[in-house]
Amino acid sequence: MGWLRNRFGEASTLAGLGVLFAVGIPLVPPQYQLLVQGIAAALGLGGVVRADPGNR
């Protein structure tokens, strides 16, 4: 399980999850769209802030 925790901590994974949530926004009911937008933004920002180990 440690490898899974490390994988979800990578910048590329966070950015990819942010994109998936952003694509799924039109699929959720209108009352939950703002929540999904916030999750997508948080994941996208997490991908931007965290340094990608492949760039070192």
N, C-alpha and C positions, 0 to 999 in steps of 0.2 A: 504493500500500500504506500510505501514511501516514495516509490517512483511516480505514482499517480499524483501525489501531493506536489512533488517537484515539477511534474509536467504542467499542472494547472497554475504554477507560479511563474511560468515562462511568459515573456512578453508576447510572443507570437500566438500562443494559445489564448491569452486574454483578449488580444485584438481580434482573433478569429471568432471567439465566442461573442464579442461585441457586435461583430458583423452579422452573425446568425440571429442574434436577438433583434437587431435593426431590421433585418429582412422579414422577421416574423411579426413585426408590429401590426401590419394590416390584417393578420390572421386572428388576432385576439379581439375580444369584445371591446367596444369603445370605452367602457368604464375602466378597463385595465391597461389601455394603451399608454397612458402617462407613466404608469409603473414600469412597463416594459421599456419605455424610452429611457427612463432613469437607470434601469439595470444595464441597458446597452451602453449608455454614456459612461457609467462607472467602469464597466469592463474595458471599454475603449480607452479611457483615461489610464486605467491600470496598465494597459499594454504600452502606452506612451511613456509613462513615468518609469516603469521597470526597465532595466538594461537587459538586452538580449544577450545571452551567453555566446551566441554565434558570432557576435560582432567584436569580440575581444581578440 
